[in-house]
């Protein structure tokens, strides 16, 4: 797949502006969202972060620390209880109802549970991001076929997700997230269900998106060896509080796989 692309006009307007910015962000769940006997739960506590365009960041923390909540704010599945969230230089509180879906289409997400559409074959699953943009098959067919080849699943192009192994579904989920070259890619445990060799290939695909498109990448992982090898900035979260490091600190704690 030709992942190279020119910067969009929006990208050129404010090249030094943070691509993702949180200012004093708090997120509270009420009793209708979580079963806490009517108590309100503070998921994120006064979070501040600044992610630059083209940066690669690793997010780590224990189960229940707030990782999932932080990611949901980034891909606009939630709004903060208080504080300010900016994406691509735009305050999300100022977005109109029509602008919000447009901004969401600039974000690629790899979910832990894949979220492939069970009634669609592999080709059609990868084509979903193009179709939501109103593109015709002749505009994206080559990209879909090329990317299926890259992840080693060309021979299963017409199969349904239920026929795939967990690792194969993981590959398709990552391919779907990167295929439209999003400005922000959020990957939640992207190598958790594949062998090390395929994991390296998938991380390479994600990094190509960063290298050629200038996409900002956020990878949530418990693979401390991956984080150390990458030497990239780290977002460490615990009990709803976030600390941002420019390089992996030697004292950073790592935890078992988070399924929440």
TAHUNOR-V565171 format. One record per pair of residues at least 12 apart in sequence whose ideal C-beta (glycine too) atoms are under 8 Angstrom apart, sorted by the first residue. I is the first residue (numbers start at 1). J is the second residue. Records with the same first field share a line. If there is no record, write none. Layout:
I=J ; J
This chain:
1=143 ; 146 ; 147 ; 150 ; 179
2=143 ; 146
3=178 ; 181 ; 208 ; 209 ; 212 ; 213
4=212 ; 213
5=181 ; 212 ; 213
7=214
8=183
10=88 ; 89
11=53 ; 88 ; 183 ; 214
13=89
14=89
15=53
17=53 ; 89
18=50 ; 51 ; 52 ; 53 ; 86 ; 89
19=51 ; 52 ; 53 ; 54 ; 55 ; 87 ; 88 ; 89 ; 183 ; 184 ; 216
20=49 ; 50 ; 51 ; 74 ; 86 ; 87 ; 184 ; 216 ; 218
21=49 ; 50 ; 51 ; 84 ; 85 ; 86
22=47 ; 48 ; 49 ; 50 ; 73 ; 80 ; 83 ; 84 ; 85
23=48 ; 83 ; 84 ; 85 ; 86
24=46 ; 47 ; 48 ; 82 ; 83 ; 84
25=44 ; 46 ; 47 ; 48 ; 73 ; 80 ; 82 ; 83 ; 84 ; 85
26=42 ; 44 ; 45 ; 46 ; 47 ; 80 ; 81 ; 82 ; 83
27=42 ; 43 ; 44 ; 66 ; 69 ; 73 ; 78 ; 80 ; 81
28=40 ; 41 ; 42 ; 43 ; 81
29=41 ; 43
42=240
43=66 ; 69 ; 240
44=66 ; 69 ; 70 ; 73 ; 80 ; 240 ; 242
45=66 ; 239 ; 240 ; 241
46=83 ; 241
47=66 ; 70 ; 83 ; 240 ; 241 ; 242
48=242
49=235 ; 242 ; 244
50=244
51=216 ; 218
52=216
53=183 ; 214 ; 216
54=210 ; 214 ; 215 ; 216
55=216 ; 217 ; 232 ; 233
56=207 ; 210 ; 216 ; 217 ; 219 ; 230 ; 232 ; 233
57=216 ; 217 ; 218 ; 219 ; 232 ; 233 ; 234 ; 235
58=219 ; 220 ; 221 ; 226 ; 227 ; 230 ; 232 ; 233 ; 234 ; 235 ; 248
59=71 ; 218 ; 219 ; 220 ; 221 ; 234 ; 235 ; 236 ; 237
60=220 ; 221 ; 222 ; 224 ; 227 ; 234 ; 235 ; 236 ; 237 ; 252 ; 254 ; 255
61=236 ; 237 ; 238 ; 255 ; 258
62=238 ; 255 ; 256 ; 258
63=255 ; 256 ; 258 ; 259 ; 260
64=258 ; 260
65=237 ; 238 ; 239 ; 240 ; 258
66=237 ; 239 ; 240 ; 242
67=188 ; 220 ; 237 ; 258
68=188 ; 258 ; 260
70=235 ; 237 ; 242
71=109 ; 186 ; 188 ; 218 ; 220
73=85
74=87 ; 107 ; 184 ; 186 ; 218
75=104 ; 107 ; 109 ; 184 ; 186
76=92 ; 100 ; 103 ; 104 ; 107
79=92 ; 93
87=103 ; 106 ; 107 ; 184
88=103 ; 106 ; 183 ; 184
90=103
105=129 ; 132 ; 133 ; 180 ; 182
106=182 ; 183 ; 184
107=182 ; 183 ; 184 ; 185 ; 186
108=129 ; 176 ; 177 ; 178 ; 180 ; 182 ; 184 ; 185 ; 186 ; 215
109=177 ; 185 ; 186 ; 187 ; 188
110=173 ; 174 ; 177 ; 185 ; 186 ; 187 ; 188 ; 190
111=173 ; 188
112=188 ; 189 ; 192 ; 259
114=161 ; 169 ; 170 ; 172 ; 173
115=173
116=161 ; 169 ; 172 ; 173 ; 176
117=161
118=160 ; 161 ; 162
119=160
120=160 ; 161
121=157 ; 158 ; 159 ; 160
122=148 ; 153 ; 156 ; 157 ; 158 ; 159 ; 161 ; 164 ; 172
123=144 ; 145 ; 148 ; 157 ; 158
125=161 ; 172 ; 176
126=144 ; 147 ; 148 ; 172 ; 175 ; 176 ; 179
127=140 ; 144
128=176
129=176 ; 179 ; 180
130=143 ; 144 ; 179 ; 180
133=180
140=179
143=179
144=179
145=157
147=175 ; 178 ; 179
148=175
150=175 ; 201 ; 205
151=171 ; 172 ; 174 ; 175 ; 201 ; 202 ; 205
152=171 ; 198
153=168 ; 171 ; 172
156=168
166=193
167=193 ; 194 ; 195 ; 198
169=193
170=190 ; 191 ; 192 ; 193 ; 194 ; 202
171=194 ; 198 ; 202
174=187 ; 190 ; 202 ; 205 ; 206
175=205
178=205 ; 206 ; 209
181=209 ; 213 ; 215
182=209 ; 215
183=213 ; 214 ; 215 ; 216
184=215 ; 216 ; 218
185=206 ; 209 ; 210 ; 215 ; 216 ; 217 ; 218
186=218 ; 220
187=206 ; 217 ; 218 ; 219 ; 220
188=220
189=220 ; 221 ; 222 ; 257 ; 258
190=202 ; 203 ; 206 ; 219 ; 221
191=203 ; 221 ; 223 ; 226
192=221 ; 257
203=226
206=219
218=235
220=258
222=254 ; 255 ; 256 ; 257 ; 258
224=252 ; 254
227=248 ; 252 ; 254
228=248
230=248
231=247 ; 248
232=247 ; 248
233=245 ; 246 ; 247
234=247 ; 248 ; 249 ; 252
236=249 ; 252 ; 253
238=253
